[in-house]
Amino acid sequence: MKVILFGATGMVGQGVLRECLLDSAIEAVLAVGRSPTGERQPKLREIQHEDFTDYSDIEPQLTGYDACFFCLGVSSIGMDEERYRHLTYDITLAAANTLSRLNSQMVFVYVTGRGTDSTEQGALMWARVKGKTENDLLKLPFKAAYMFRPAGIQPLHGIRSKTAWVQAIYVGAAPLLSLLNRVAPKYMTTTEQVGRAMIKVAREGYPRPVLESEDINYL
Ligand SMILES: NC(=O)c1ccc[n+]([C@@H]2O[C@H](COP(=O)([O-])OP(=O)(O)OC[C@H]3O[C@@H](n4cnc5c(N)ncnc54)[C@H](OP(=O)(O)O)[C@@H]3O)[C@@H](O)[C@H]2O)c1
């Protein structure tokens, strides 16, 4: 399986990258990002890209892939709706439109979050924007698309969040989060479980297009 990974420098993306590099069934990983991952591995190739709404200059390098794991995303905290929509909806759909056109057999996996609003009408801004993003991704002509909606994600194996307050919470609450992961899989998963689940759905599929934390942990 050949995989394109967006957001490989983030907390979720680092976890997904780690699992992809460890999985012998994945022969190549292309990380598309604005900054380097710092990883050196024969099966990893990186493209440093600037405009995440336009991929025309790198299109030839984005063909021939089986899966895309889209882990690029931002927190809505302190952001107005227009900016959050741009960074969430516009960037994701620009990449997905390009990839679905270039790779008709691709499986696309997108990370949203628990509470994403599929009606696009609810009171929470971030949930509406993520809901619209999910809904429009599911209309694209991919072989299949899966929406991952984790609640909390515990970073393992030295992985760090790019967002300082998220990192502080995960460090401070690490023992509690490990416990939660065992006793309340509805509310907590790990970067390792997210990465492994993405690889599994890309390879084998899943009965539903939207996966909550319990589905991710079950996989
Ligand atoms: N962390 C959690 O506990 C959690 C839980 C549920 C859902 N999620 C969702 O998972 C997704 C990823 O979260 P995360 O915790 O991994 O975030 P993160 O650690 O802050 O990483 C964000 C990633 O997105 C990239 N990125 C952000 N803005 C960008 C832009 N304007 N252009 C290009 N790349 C950009 C970053 O690249 P740079 O390295 O270049 O900044 C980085 O690779 C988000 O959608 C989030 O809502 C996270």
The ligand as an ORCA input file, in Angstrom:
! r2SCAN-3c Opt
* xyz 0 1
  N      -5.046     16.118     19.645
  C      -6.210     15.592     20.015
  O      -6.386     15.139     21.151
  C      -7.339     15.491     19.009
  C      -8.534     14.881     19.405
  C      -9.570     14.775     18.485
  C      -9.421     15.268     17.219
  N      -8.244     15.878     16.845
  C      -8.142     16.415     15.485
  O      -7.008     15.882     14.833
  C      -6.495     16.842     13.912
  C      -4.999     17.001     14.142
  O      -4.821     17.434     15.485
  P      -3.361     17.448     16.163
  O      -3.613     17.358     17.642
  O      -2.486     16.472     15.511
  O      -2.883     18.932     15.823
  P      -1.423     19.534     15.926
  O      -0.528     18.739     16.803
  O      -1.618     20.986     16.257
  O      -0.859     19.401     14.424
  C      -1.477     20.087     13.364
  C      -0.913     19.617     12.039
  O      -1.563     20.368     10.990
  C      -0.580     21.146     10.286
  N      -1.138     22.451      9.976
  C      -1.833     23.255     10.798
  N      -2.182     24.395     10.153
  C      -1.688     24.288      8.893
  C      -1.717     25.141      7.741
  N      -2.312     26.336      7.773
  N      -1.112     24.721      6.620
  C      -0.477     23.529      6.586
  N      -0.415     22.672      7.630
  C      -1.005     23.054      8.776
  C       0.604     21.273     11.226
  O       1.753     21.536     10.463
  P       3.032     22.351     11.065
  O       3.847     21.325     11.786
  O       3.708     22.887      9.878
  O       2.487     23.393     11.993
  C       0.601     19.892     11.889
  O       1.168     18.939     11.038
  C      -7.303     18.127     14.129
  O      -8.276     18.221     13.120
  C      -7.938     17.922     15.470
  O      -9.170     18.592     15.585
  C      -7.199     15.989     17.716
*
